[in-house]
Amino acid sequence: MSKTRSTTTHSIGRRRLVAGAAVASALGTTITARAQAAREMVVITYPGKLSEPHRWLADQMEKRHPGLKIRLVPSDSQDIVAQIKAAQGHSPYDAMPNDEPPHLIGIREGYIGKRNDAALKNLADVYPELLAKSQGVGVPATYSLIGIAYNSALVKTPPESWADLWKPEFKGKVGIARTSSNLGLATLAIAAKSFGGSEANLEVGWQRLKMLDAKAARSPAILTQMLEREEIAIAPLWNNNTAAAAEKGLPIKFAMPKPGAIAIISFMAAIANTRHPDLVNEWLDGILSAEYQARAAASPYFFGPTVRGVTVPDAAKPYTPSTPAEVLALQTIDWPTIVPQRGALVDRFDREFSL
C-alpha cells in the first residue's frame, strides 16, 4: 500500500513538474514574442523620395524578422546630431547617413560607432578607395556628384570644364550655394583648385567666386529652383537635384566637367551605443548588397554605386558614371583640411555674398 502511494505521489509530482515546465515554457515564449514584437530599430533617412531605397531595405529586414519594426525618420542630420548629443549616450536612434564632412565630425565627436568588419559579408565588394575614406566607421553607402547644371533654354553650348563657369557670357548668370552646405563648400574648393589654389589655399577660390558676380542661394534646393525659374543660367549642382528637375520636363541638363565631376560619399553608420548592434550590422550589410545598390542607382535617386559589379541603369547614365573611365575621372575634396574651417568659411560667405 505504501509503495503504491509512493508511486502515485511520485507520478503526481512529475506531472506537476512537467505541467509547470510547460507553463514556464509557454510564458517564456510569450515574453520572448512580446519582446520581439516591441523591438524597433530607428534609422535616420533622407527627406522625400530619396528615402525609398531605405524603405525597401527596411521592408526586407522586417520580413526576415517577424515582429521587428524599422522606423525611418527623415531629417537633416544636424538636427539629429543635436538630439543625440542631448541624449548623453542614450540615443533613440540606431543608424544614420552622413556625407563626408559630417561623417568626419561624427568620428571626431564620437557619436557614430566603429564598424564590425567581421559581421559584414559584402564589405569585400566595396571599392577600396571609398572604404578607406570611412576611417573604420560605418560603410560608404553611395556617392553623389557635383557637376555643372544648366538651363539649355539659356545655355546653347554645354560647359566642358569647371573653368567654363568663368566665361564672360555667364557673368551674373551663375548660381552658387551657401558654404553651410557641402555643395557650397565644394564649389569654393573647385574655384580654388581650378585656378592654382587648393583646399589649404582657398583665397584664390574666394577671389574667383567674386569675379562671377554670382547669385547666392541658401540651399541646393533653392539653387535648383532659381535654375528652373531662369533666375540663373548655370550652377555647380548635385546630380540628384538636376535629375529631379529634368524629370519634371524642364530644360535642365547636367555636365560632368573636366577634369572630372566631384564625388561626395554618403556613409551609413551605427549610432554609438545603439540598442541593436546585430540589426544595425545587418542593415549596413544590406546597404552594400548589389540589389540595394542597383535600386539606389536607378531613377529617381541616381546614387552612385560604391560596390563593384553594379550596372548603372540607362536612365541614370547622364547623371552617374557608368564606365570605368568616368569613374576614374571623378575628383574628390580634401575634407579633413576643409572641415575644421567650416564655421569661418560660412561667416565669410555671408559677409561677401548677399542672400
C-alpha positions as CSV (number, residue, x, y, z in Angstrom):
1,M,0.0,0.0,0.0
2,S,2.7,2.4,0.9
3,K,4.6,1.5,-2.2
4,T,1.5,2.4,-4.3
5,R,1.1,5.7,-2.5
6,S,4.8,6.5,-3.1
7,T,4.5,5.7,-6.8
8,T,1.3,7.8,-7.1
9,T,2.8,10.7,-5.2
10,H,5.9,10.5,-7.5
11,S,3.7,10.3,-10.6
12,I,1.6,13.3,-9.5
13,G,4.8,15.3,-8.6
14,R,6.3,14.5,-12.0
15,R,3.1,15.6,-13.7
16,R,3.1,18.8,-11.8
17,L,6.7,19.4,-12.7
18,V,6.0,18.7,-16.4
19,A,3.0,20.9,-16.3
20,G,4.9,23.6,-14.6
21,A,7.7,23.4,-17.1
22,A,5.1,23.6,-19.9
23,V,3.6,26.8,-18.3
24,A,7.0,28.3,-17.9
25,S,7.9,27.5,-21.5
26,A,4.7,29.0,-22.7
27,L,5.2,32.0,-20.5
28,G,8.8,32.3,-21.8
29,T,7.6,32.1,-25.4
30,T,5.0,34.8,-24.7
31,I,7.6,37.1,-23.1
32,T,10.0,36.5,-26.0
33,A,7.3,37.1,-28.5
34,R,6.3,40.3,-26.8
35,A,9.9,41.5,-26.6
36,Q,10.4,40.7,-30.2
37,A,7.1,42.5,-31.1
38,A,8.3,45.5,-29.2
39,R,11.7,45.5,-30.9
40,E,12.2,48.7,-33.0
41,M,15.2,49.9,-34.9
42,V,15.2,53.6,-35.7
43,V,17.1,54.8,-38.8
44,I,17.6,58.3,-40.0
45,T,16.9,58.7,-43.7
46,Y,16.7,61.3,-46.4
47,P,13.6,63.5,-47.0
48,G,11.1,62.8,-49.7
49,K,11.6,60.2,-52.4
50,L,15.3,59.7,-51.7
51,S,14.2,57.7,-48.6
52,E,12.6,55.0,-50.8
53,P,15.6,52.7,-51.2
54,H,15.9,52.7,-47.4
55,R,12.3,51.8,-47.0
56,W,12.7,48.9,-49.4
57,L,15.7,47.6,-47.4
58,A,13.7,48.0,-44.2
59,D,10.8,46.0,-45.6
60,Q,13.2,43.2,-46.5
61,M,14.6,43.1,-42.9
62,E,11.1,43.2,-41.4
63,K,10.1,40.1,-43.4
64,R,13.2,38.2,-42.1
65,H,12.4,39.2,-38.5
66,P,8.7,38.8,-37.6
67,G,7.7,41.4,-35.1
68,L,10.6,43.8,-35.9
69,K,9.7,47.3,-36.9
70,I,12.2,49.6,-38.6
71,R,11.1,53.2,-38.3
72,L,12.6,55.7,-40.8
73,V,13.0,59.3,-39.6
74,P,13.5,61.7,-42.5
75,S,15.6,64.6,-41.1
76,D,18.5,66.9,-41.6
77,S,21.4,65.1,-39.9
78,Q,22.4,68.2,-38.0
79,D,19.0,68.3,-36.2
80,I,19.5,64.7,-35.3
81,V,23.1,65.3,-34.0
82,A,21.8,67.8,-31.5
83,Q,19.3,65.3,-30.2
84,I,21.9,62.6,-30.0
85,K,24.2,64.8,-28.0
86,A,21.4,65.9,-25.7
87,A,20.6,62.2,-25.0
88,Q,24.1,61.8,-23.5
89,G,24.8,58.3,-24.7
90,H,21.2,57.0,-24.7
91,S,20.2,58.0,-28.3
92,P,16.7,57.0,-29.5
93,Y,18.3,56.4,-33.0
94,D,20.3,53.4,-34.2
95,A,21.9,54.3,-37.5
96,M,22.3,57.4,-39.7
97,P,23.6,58.6,-43.0
98,N,26.2,61.3,-43.3
99,D,28.1,62.9,-46.2
100,E,31.9,63.1,-45.8
101,P,32.1,66.4,-43.8
102,P,29.6,65.5,-41.0
103,H,31.0,61.9,-41.1
104,L,34.4,63.2,-40.1
105,I,32.8,65.4,-37.4
106,G,30.9,62.4,-36.1
107,I,34.1,60.4,-35.8
108,R,35.9,63.2,-34.0
109,E,33.0,63.8,-31.6
110,G,32.3,60.1,-31.1
111,Y,28.6,59.9,-31.7
112,I,28.9,57.3,-34.5
113,G,30.3,53.9,-33.8
114,K,33.2,51.8,-35.3
115,R,32.4,49.2,-37.9
116,N,32.4,45.5,-37.2
117,D,34.1,44.2,-40.3
118,A,33.6,40.5,-39.4
119,A,29.8,41.0,-39.4
120,L,29.7,42.4,-43.0
121,K,30.0,39.8,-45.7
122,N,29.5,42.3,-48.5
123,L,32.4,44.5,-47.4
124,A,34.8,42.8,-49.7
125,D,32.9,44.1,-52.7
126,V,33.3,47.8,-51.8
127,Y,35.7,49.9,-53.8
128,P,38.9,50.0,-51.6
129,E,39.4,53.7,-52.2
130,L,35.9,54.5,-50.9
131,L,36.2,52.2,-48.0
132,A,39.4,53.9,-46.9
133,K,37.6,57.2,-46.6
134,S,35.3,55.7,-43.9
135,Q,38.2,55.5,-41.4
136,G,36.8,52.3,-40.0
137,V,33.4,53.9,-39.1
138,G,30.3,52.9,-41.0
139,V,30.2,52.0,-44.7
140,P,30.3,54.0,-47.9
141,A,26.7,53.7,-48.8
142,T,26.5,55.7,-52.1
143,Y,28.0,58.7,-53.6
144,S,26.5,61.8,-55.2
145,L,28.1,64.0,-57.8
146,I,28.6,67.7,-58.1
147,G,28.8,68.7,-61.7
148,I,27.5,71.7,-63.7
149,A,23.8,72.0,-64.2
150,Y,22.5,74.4,-66.8
151,N,19.2,75.6,-68.4
152,S,19.5,74.6,-72.0
153,A,17.0,77.3,-73.0
154,L,19.6,79.8,-71.9
155,V,22.9,78.0,-72.5
156,K,23.3,76.7,-76.0
157,T,26.8,75.4,-75.8
158,P,27.2,72.8,-72.9
159,P,30.0,73.5,-70.5
160,E,33.0,71.2,-70.8
161,S,35.2,72.2,-67.9
162,W,34.9,73.8,-64.5
163,A,36.7,76.9,-65.9
164,D,33.8,77.4,-68.3
165,L,31.8,78.9,-65.4
166,W,34.1,82.0,-65.8
167,K,33.3,82.6,-69.4
168,P,32.3,86.2,-70.0
169,E,28.8,85.3,-71.2
170,F,28.0,83.7,-67.9
171,K,28.9,86.7,-65.7
172,G,26.0,87.5,-63.4
173,K,24.2,84.3,-64.5
174,V,25.9,81.8,-62.3
175,G,24.4,80.5,-59.1
176,I,26.3,79.3,-56.1
177,A,25.2,77.6,-52.8
178,R,26.0,78.9,-49.3
179,T,29.0,77.3,-47.7
180,S,26.9,76.0,-44.9
181,S,26.1,73.2,-47.4
182,N,28.5,70.6,-48.7
183,L,27.7,71.8,-52.2
184,G,28.8,75.4,-51.3
185,L,32.0,74.2,-49.6
186,A,32.8,72.0,-52.7
187,T,32.1,75.0,-55.0
188,L,34.6,77.1,-53.1
189,A,37.2,74.3,-53.3
190,I,36.5,73.8,-57.1
191,A,37.1,77.5,-57.7
192,A,40.4,77.4,-55.8
193,K,41.7,74.2,-57.5
194,S,40.7,75.3,-61.0
195,F,43.0,78.3,-60.7
196,G,46.1,77.1,-58.9
197,G,44.8,77.0,-55.3
198,S,43.8,74.1,-53.1
199,E,41.8,73.2,-50.0
200,A,44.7,74.5,-48.0
201,N,44.8,77.7,-50.1
202,L,41.2,78.8,-50.6
203,E,41.9,82.5,-51.1
204,V,42.1,82.2,-54.9
205,G,38.7,80.5,-54.7
206,W,37.2,83.4,-52.9
207,Q,38.5,85.8,-55.5
208,R,37.3,83.7,-58.4
209,L,33.8,83.4,-56.9
210,K,33.6,87.2,-56.6
211,M,34.6,87.5,-60.2
212,L,31.5,85.6,-61.2
213,D,29.1,88.2,-59.9
214,A,27.2,85.1,-58.8
215,K,23.7,84.9,-57.3
216,A,23.8,83.0,-53.9
217,A,21.3,80.6,-52.6
218,R,20.8,79.3,-49.1
219,S,20.5,75.7,-50.1
220,P,20.9,73.4,-53.1
221,A,17.1,73.1,-53.4
222,I,16.7,76.9,-53.7
223,L,19.5,76.9,-56.2
224,T,17.6,74.4,-58.3
225,Q,14.5,76.5,-58.2
226,M,16.5,79.5,-59.3
227,L,17.7,77.5,-62.3
228,E,14.2,76.3,-63.1
229,R,12.8,79.9,-62.9
230,E,15.7,81.2,-65.2
231,E,16.9,83.5,-62.5
232,I,20.3,81.9,-63.3
233,A,21.5,80.0,-66.3
234,I,24.2,77.7,-64.8
235,A,25.4,76.5,-61.5
236,P,27.5,73.8,-59.7
237,L,24.8,71.4,-58.5
238,W,24.1,67.9,-57.3
239,N,23.3,65.3,-60.0
240,N,20.2,64.3,-57.9
241,N,18.8,67.8,-57.9
242,T,19.5,68.2,-61.6
243,A,17.9,64.8,-62.5
244,A,14.8,65.6,-60.5
245,A,14.4,68.9,-62.3
246,A,14.9,67.3,-65.7
247,E,12.3,64.6,-64.9
248,K,9.7,67.4,-64.5
249,G,10.2,68.0,-68.2
250,L,12.2,71.2,-67.6
251,P,15.2,72.0,-69.9
252,I,17.8,71.3,-67.2
253,K,20.9,69.4,-68.2
254,F,23.9,68.0,-66.3
255,A,27.6,68.1,-67.4
256,M,30.4,66.2,-65.8
257,P,33.1,68.8,-66.5
258,K,36.8,68.3,-66.9
259,P,39.0,67.3,-65.2
260,G,36.1,65.5,-63.5
261,A,32.9,65.8,-61.5
262,I,33.2,65.9,-57.7
263,A,32.2,62.7,-55.9
264,I,31.0,63.1,-52.3
265,I,30.4,59.9,-50.4
266,S,27.5,59.3,-48.2
267,F,28.3,56.9,-45.3
268,M,25.8,54.9,-43.2
269,A,27.0,54.3,-39.7
270,A,25.7,52.9,-36.4
271,I,25.0,55.5,-33.7
272,A,27.4,54.9,-30.8
273,N,25.8,52.6,-28.2
274,T,23.0,51.5,-30.5
275,R,20.4,49.3,-28.8
276,H,20.5,46.8,-31.7
277,P,24.1,46.3,-32.9
278,D,23.2,43.0,-34.6
279,L,20.4,44.6,-36.6
280,V,22.5,47.6,-37.5
281,N,25.2,45.3,-38.8
282,E,22.5,43.5,-40.9
283,W,21.3,46.9,-42.1
284,L,24.9,48.0,-43.1
285,D,25.5,44.8,-45.0
286,G,22.2,45.2,-46.8
287,I,23.3,48.7,-47.9
288,L,26.3,47.1,-49.5
289,S,24.3,44.4,-51.3
290,A,24.2,44.5,-55.1
291,E,20.4,44.6,-55.1
292,Y,20.2,47.7,-52.9
293,Q,23.0,49.4,-54.8
294,A,21.3,48.9,-58.1
295,R,18.0,50.1,-56.7
296,A,19.6,53.3,-55.3
297,A,21.3,54.0,-58.6
298,A,18.1,53.9,-60.6
299,S,15.7,56.8,-61.3
300,P,14.7,59.0,-59.5
301,Y,17.5,58.6,-56.9
302,F,20.7,58.4,-59.1
303,F,23.0,57.5,-56.3
304,G,26.4,56.3,-57.4
305,P,27.2,52.6,-56.5
306,T,30.0,52.0,-54.0
307,V,30.4,48.3,-54.7
308,R,31.9,46.6,-57.7
309,G,29.8,44.9,-60.4
310,V,26.7,47.0,-60.2
311,T,25.2,48.0,-63.6
312,V,24.1,51.6,-63.7
313,P,20.6,51.9,-65.4
314,D,20.4,53.7,-68.7
315,A,18.2,56.4,-67.2
316,A,20.9,57.2,-64.7
317,K,23.8,57.4,-67.1
318,P,23.6,61.2,-67.8
319,Y,23.9,61.8,-64.1
320,T,26.1,58.9,-62.8
321,P,29.4,57.5,-64.0
322,S,28.7,54.2,-65.9
323,T,32.1,53.4,-67.4
324,P,35.4,52.7,-65.8
325,A,36.8,55.8,-67.5
326,E,34.1,58.0,-66.0
327,V,34.6,56.5,-62.5
328,L,38.4,57.0,-62.7
329,A,37.9,60.7,-63.8
330,L,35.9,61.5,-60.6
331,Q,37.5,64.1,-58.3
332,T,37.4,64.3,-54.6
333,I,37.7,67.1,-52.0
334,D,40.2,67.0,-49.2
335,W,37.6,67.3,-46.5
336,P,39.9,66.8,-43.5
337,T,41.5,70.1,-44.5
338,I,38.3,72.0,-45.1
339,V,36.1,70.7,-42.2
340,P,38.0,72.4,-39.4
341,Q,37.5,75.8,-41.2
342,R,33.8,75.3,-41.9
343,G,32.4,77.9,-39.4
344,A,34.8,80.6,-40.6
345,L,34.0,79.8,-44.2
346,V,30.3,80.2,-43.6
347,D,30.8,83.5,-41.8
348,R,32.9,84.8,-44.7
349,F,30.4,83.7,-47.3
350,D,27.6,85.5,-45.5
351,R,29.7,88.7,-45.4
352,E,30.7,88.7,-49.0
353,F,27.5,87.4,-50.8
354,S,24.0,88.7,-50.3
355,L,21.3,86.1,-49.8
